């Protein structure tokens, strides 16, 4: 089975809803202080109900969120994004569940991948230590190194990975790729036609400031729409191609998806 249609549909609806929330939070910054706590509270409740969401939600946000700042808090000069909050809450609930002996942690450092993982952790912490010794500010070190903290997910995700989970993750990937392809087409149409009824400049500022992507003129009425998460459209298209080669045929909706991605 290529994807679970239920997870695909609900994920696509969730991605669209999340963009609406992001635009609302950007338009009314005070809403961020209400929206983010509600979303994170909902995420934590999901984690305690079904810990598989420790894999599902971070994966979904990564597929859809480009730089992960679709929603964020401005705390002085520091931007606390929803991606950081999801990571922090996942680690916190993980530790709580380990303390309650609901979840165990086993990293097979004796295996090849375990040794590679150990070396990777050492390199990351060595880089952070060197930054501190060199006198760089904690803020600068954090901004340079925070993306590497995602490797802390790996032992957790490996425990949660199974055939059913991979089907769910694949369905979310296709939902994200479909939503991103449609969003790209819609934005290209809006910017190319510069509709008077839409505040095109404001849409541009929202996309730029939340680091969803970048929009630049490409000559005439054409515009270049670039979003970091568009890479997953290519991944989904490659997966569809591999599925066609392996199976020799595809269902109608597979072809529809392929056309959208192209």
SULQUI-V124209 format. One record per residue. N is the residue number from 0. RES is the residue in one letter. SS is DSSP state (A for helix, B for strand, O for the rest). PHI is phi in whole degrees, -180 to 180 (none if undefined). OMEGA is omega in whole degrees, -180 to 180 (999 if undefined). Layout:
n=N res=RES ss=SS phi=PHI omega=OMEGA
n=N res=RES ss=SS phi=PHI omega=OMEGA
This chain:
n=0 res=X ss=O phi=none omega=-178
n=1 res=X ss=O phi=-73 omega=-180
n=2 res=X ss=O phi=-156 omega=175
n=3 res=X ss=O phi=-92 omega=-172
n=4 res=X ss=A phi=-64 omega=179
n=5 res=X ss=A phi=-64 omega=178
n=6 res=X ss=A phi=-64 omega=179
n=7 res=X ss=A phi=-62 omega=-176
n=8 res=X ss=A phi=-66 omega=-179
n=9 res=X ss=A phi=-66 omega=178
n=10 res=X ss=A phi=-66 omega=179
n=11 res=X ss=A phi=-62 omega=176
n=12 res=X ss=A phi=-62 omega=179
n=13 res=X ss=A phi=-63 omega=179
n=14 res=X ss=A phi=-64 omega=179
n=15 res=X ss=A phi=-64 omega=179
n=16 res=X ss=A phi=-62 omega=-180
n=17 res=X ss=A phi=-65 omega=177
n=18 res=X ss=A phi=-66 omega=177
n=19 res=X ss=A phi=-63 omega=178
n=20 res=X ss=A phi=-63 omega=180
n=21 res=X ss=A phi=-61 omega=179
n=22 res=X ss=A phi=-65 omega=178
n=23 res=X ss=A phi=-64 omega=179
n=24 res=X ss=A phi=-66 omega=178
n=25 res=X ss=A phi=-72 omega=-179
n=26 res=X ss=A phi=-70 omega=180
n=27 res=X ss=O phi=-123 omega=-173
n=28 res=X ss=A phi=-54 omega=-180
n=29 res=X ss=A phi=-63 omega=179
n=30 res=X ss=A phi=-63 omega=179
n=31 res=X ss=A phi=-58 omega=-178
n=32 res=X ss=A phi=-75 omega=174
n=33 res=X ss=A phi=-102 omega=-175
n=34 res=X ss=A phi=-68 omega=-177
n=35 res=X ss=A phi=-61 omega=178
n=36 res=X ss=A phi=-60 omega=180
n=37 res=X ss=A phi=-65 omega=179
n=38 res=X ss=A phi=-64 omega=-178
n=39 res=X ss=A phi=-69 omega=177
n=40 res=X ss=A phi=-61 omega=177
n=41 res=X ss=A phi=-60 omega=179
n=42 res=X ss=A phi=-64 omega=-180
n=43 res=X ss=A phi=-64 omega=178
n=44 res=X ss=A phi=-62 omega=176
n=45 res=X ss=A phi=-62 omega=-179
n=46 res=X ss=A phi=-62 omega=-179
n=47 res=X ss=A phi=-72 omega=179
n=48 res=X ss=A phi=-80 omega=-179
n=49 res=X ss=O phi=-149 omega=-173
n=50 res=X ss=O phi=-70 omega=175
n=51 res=X ss=O phi=-60 omega=-180
n=52 res=X ss=A phi=-68 omega=173
n=53 res=X ss=A phi=-68 omega=175
n=54 res=X ss=A phi=-101 omega=-172
n=55 res=X ss=A phi=-67 omega=-175
n=56 res=X ss=A phi=-69 omega=176
n=57 res=X ss=A phi=-59 omega=179
n=58 res=X ss=A phi=-65 omega=-180
n=59 res=X ss=A phi=-63 omega=-180
n=60 res=X ss=A phi=-66 omega=180
n=61 res=X ss=A phi=-66 omega=180
n=62 res=X ss=A phi=-64 omega=-172
n=63 res=X ss=A phi=-96 omega=-161
n=64 res=X ss=O phi=-93 omega=-179
n=65 res=X ss=O phi=51 omega=-178
n=66 res=X ss=O phi=-84 omega=176
n=67 res=X ss=O phi=81 omega=-177
n=68 res=X ss=O phi=-121 omega=178
n=69 res=X ss=O phi=-62 omega=171
n=70 res=X ss=O phi=-130 omega=-177
n=71 res=X ss=B phi=-159 omega=171
n=72 res=X ss=B phi=-109 omega=172
n=73 res=X ss=B phi=-95 omega=179
n=74 res=X ss=B phi=-115 omega=-172
n=75 res=X ss=O phi=65 omega=177
n=76 res=X ss=O phi=-91 omega=-175
n=77 res=X ss=B phi=-101 omega=178
n=78 res=X ss=B phi=-106 omega=178
n=79 res=X ss=B phi=-94 omega=-173
n=80 res=X ss=B phi=-92 omega=178
n=81 res=X ss=A phi=-64 omega=178
n=82 res=X ss=A phi=-65 omega=178
n=83 res=X ss=A phi=-65 omega=-179
n=84 res=X ss=A phi=-67 omega=178
n=85 res=X ss=A phi=-62 omega=179
n=86 res=X ss=A phi=-62 omega=-178
n=87 res=X ss=A phi=-62 omega=-180
n=88 res=X ss=A phi=-69 omega=178
n=89 res=X ss=A phi=-63 omega=180
n=90 res=X ss=A phi=-64 omega=-179
n=91 res=X ss=A phi=-65 omega=-180
n=92 res=X ss=A phi=-67 omega=177
n=93 res=X ss=A phi=-59 omega=180
n=94 res=X ss=A phi=-65 omega=179
n=95 res=X ss=A phi=-63 omega=-180
n=96 res=X ss=A phi=-68 omega=175
n=97 res=X ss=A phi=-68 omega=178
n=98 res=X ss=A phi=-63 omega=179
n=99 res=X ss=O phi=-85 omega=180
n=100 res=X ss=O phi=61 omega=175
n=101 res=X ss=O phi=-84 omega=-179
n=102 res=X ss=O phi=-138 omega=177
n=103 res=X ss=O phi=-108 omega=177
n=104 res=X ss=O phi=-129 omega=177
n=105 res=X ss=O phi=-137 omega=177
n=106 res=X ss=O phi=-108 omega=-177
n=107 res=X ss=O phi=-77 omega=-178
n=108 res=X ss=O phi=-65 omega=178
n=109 res=X ss=O phi=-77 omega=180
n=110 res=X ss=O phi=-88 omega=-179
n=111 res=X ss=A phi=-63 omega=-178
n=112 res=X ss=A phi=-66 omega=178
n=113 res=X ss=A phi=-64 omega=178
n=114 res=X ss=A phi=-70 omega=177
n=115 res=X ss=A phi=-61 omega=180
n=116 res=X ss=A phi=-64 omega=179
n=117 res=X ss=A phi=-63 omega=178
n=118 res=X ss=A phi=-63 omega=179
n=119 res=X ss=A phi=-62 omega=178
n=120 res=X ss=A phi=-62 omega=180
n=121 res=X ss=A phi=-61 omega=179
n=122 res=X ss=A phi=-64 omega=-180
n=123 res=X ss=A phi=-65 omega=-179
n=124 res=X ss=A phi=-68 omega=175
n=125 res=X ss=A phi=-65 omega=178
n=126 res=X ss=A phi=-62 omega=178
n=127 res=X ss=A phi=-65 omega=180
n=128 res=X ss=A phi=-62 omega=179
n=129 res=X ss=A phi=-66 omega=176
n=130 res=X ss=A phi=-64 omega=179
n=131 res=X ss=A phi=-67 omega=-180
n=132 res=X ss=A phi=-63 omega=-179
n=133 res=X ss=O phi=-77 omega=175
n=134 res=X ss=O phi=87 omega=178
n=135 res=X ss=O phi=-73 omega=-179
n=136 res=X ss=O phi=-69 omega=179
n=137 res=X ss=A phi=-61 omega=-180
n=138 res=X ss=A phi=-65 omega=180
n=139 res=X ss=A phi=-65 omega=180
n=140 res=X ss=A phi=-65 omega=-179
n=141 res=X ss=A phi=-64 omega=-179
n=142 res=X ss=A phi=-62 omega=-180
n=143 res=X ss=A phi=-80 omega=-171
n=144 res=X ss=A phi=-114 omega=-170
n=145 res=X ss=A phi=-64 omega=-180
n=146 res=X ss=A phi=-63 omega=-179
n=147 res=X ss=A phi=-71 omega=179
n=148 res=X ss=A phi=-65 omega=178
n=149 res=X ss=A phi=-61 omega=180
n=150 res=X ss=A phi=-66 omega=178
n=151 res=X ss=A phi=-69 omega=176
n=152 res=X ss=A phi=-70 omega=-168
n=153 res=X ss=A phi=-56 omega=180
n=154 res=X ss=A phi=-61 omega=179
n=155 res=X ss=A phi=-68 omega=-177
n=156 res=X ss=A phi=-66 omega=178
n=157 res=X ss=A phi=-65 omega=177
n=158 res=X ss=A phi=-70 omega=-176
n=159 res=X ss=A phi=-89 omega=-175
n=160 res=X ss=O phi=-72 omega=172
n=161 res=X ss=O phi=-154 omega=-176
n=162 res=X ss=A phi=-61 omega=180
n=163 res=X ss=A phi=-66 omega=-180
n=164 res=X ss=A phi=-65 omega=180
n=165 res=X ss=A phi=-64 omega=176
n=166 res=X ss=A phi=-66 omega=178
n=167 res=X ss=A phi=-63 omega=-179
n=168 res=X ss=A phi=-64 omega=178
n=169 res=X ss=A phi=-66 omega=178
n=170 res=X ss=A phi=-64 omega=178
n=171 res=X ss=A phi=-67 omega=177
n=172 res=X ss=A phi=-59 omega=-180
n=173 res=X ss=A phi=-68 omega=177
n=174 res=X ss=A phi=-65 omega=178
n=175 res=X ss=A phi=-64 omega=180
n=176 res=X ss=A phi=-62 omega=179
n=177 res=X ss=A phi=-65 omega=179
n=178 res=X ss=A phi=-62 omega=180
n=179 res=X ss=A phi=-67 omega=178
n=180 res=X ss=A phi=-64 omega=179
n=181 res=X ss=A phi=-66 omega=179
n=182 res=X ss=A phi=-64 omega=178
n=183 res=X ss=A phi=-62 omega=180
n=184 res=X ss=A phi=-64 omega=-180
n=185 res=X ss=A phi=-66 omega=179
n=186 res=X ss=A phi=-65 omega=178
n=187 res=X ss=A phi=-60 omega=179
n=188 res=X ss=A phi=-67 omega=-179
n=189 res=X ss=A phi=-63 omega=-176
n=190 res=X ss=A phi=-74 omega=180
n=191 res=X ss=A phi=-68 omega=-178
n=192 res=X ss=A phi=-96 omega=177
n=193 res=X ss=O phi=47 omega=-176
n=194 res=X ss=O phi=-59 omega=-178
n=195 res=X ss=O phi=-67 omega=-178
n=196 res=X ss=O phi=-78 omega=180
n=197 res=X ss=O phi=-112 omega=177
n=198 res=X ss=O phi=-84 omega=-174
n=199 res=X ss=A phi=-63 omega=180
n=200 res=X ss=A phi=-61 omega=-180
n=201 res=X ss=A phi=-67 omega=176
n=202 res=X ss=A phi=-60 omega=179
n=203 res=X ss=A phi=-62 omega=-178
n=204 res=X ss=A phi=-64 omega=179
n=205 res=X ss=A phi=-62 omega=-179
n=206 res=X ss=A phi=-66 omega=-178
n=207 res=X ss=A phi=-72 omega=-173
n=208 res=X ss=A phi=-72 omega=176
n=209 res=X ss=O phi=-88 omega=176
n=210 res=X ss=O phi=60 omega=174
n=211 res=X ss=O phi=-66 omega=-179
n=212 res=X ss=O phi=180 omega=-179
n=213 res=X ss=B phi=-142 omega=180
n=214 res=X ss=B phi=-127 omega=-179
n=215 res=X ss=B phi=-134 omega=178
n=216 res=X ss=B phi=-68 omega=-180
n=217 res=X ss=O phi=-121 omega=179
n=218 res=X ss=O phi=101 omega=-179
n=219 res=X ss=O phi=66 omega=179
n=220 res=X ss=O phi=-98 omega=-179
n=221 res=X ss=O phi=-90 omega=179
n=222 res=X ss=B phi=-132 omega=178
n=223 res=X ss=B phi=-97 omega=-180
n=224 res=X ss=B phi=-105 omega=-178
n=225 res=X ss=B phi=-122 omega=173
n=226 res=X ss=O phi=-131 omega=-176
n=227 res=X ss=A phi=-57 omega=-178
n=228 res=X ss=A phi=-72 omega=177
n=229 res=X ss=A phi=-61 omega=177
n=230 res=X ss=A phi=-59 omega=-179
n=231 res=X ss=A phi=-73 omega=173
n=232 res=X ss=A phi=-65 omega=177
n=233 res=X ss=A phi=-63 omega=179
n=234 res=X ss=A phi=-63 omega=-180
n=235 res=X ss=A phi=-64 omega=180
n=236 res=X ss=A phi=-66 omega=177
n=237 res=X ss=A phi=-63 omega=179
n=238 res=X ss=A phi=-66 omega=177
n=239 res=X ss=A phi=-61 omega=180
n=240 res=X ss=A phi=-63 omega=179
n=241 res=X ss=A phi=-64 omega=179
n=242 res=X ss=A phi=-64 omega=179
n=243 res=X ss=A phi=-65 omega=-180
n=244 res=X ss=A phi=-64 omega=-177
n=245 res=X ss=A phi=-73 omega=-176
n=246 res=X ss=A phi=-91 omega=-179
n=247 res=X ss=O phi=83 omega=178
n=248 res=X ss=O phi=-159 omega=178
n=249 res=X ss=O phi=-138 omega=176
n=250 res=X ss=O phi=-75 omega=-177
n=251 res=X ss=A phi=-59 omega=-177
n=252 res=X ss=A phi=-68 omega=175
n=253 res=X ss=A phi=-64 omega=179
n=254 res=X ss=A phi=-66 omega=177
n=255 res=X ss=A phi=-61 omega=178
n=256 res=X ss=A phi=-62 omega=180
n=257 res=X ss=A phi=-61 omega=179
n=258 res=X ss=A phi=-65 omega=179
n=259 res=X ss=A phi=-62 omega=-177
n=260 res=X ss=A phi=-69 omega=-179
n=261 res=X ss=O phi=-78 omega=999
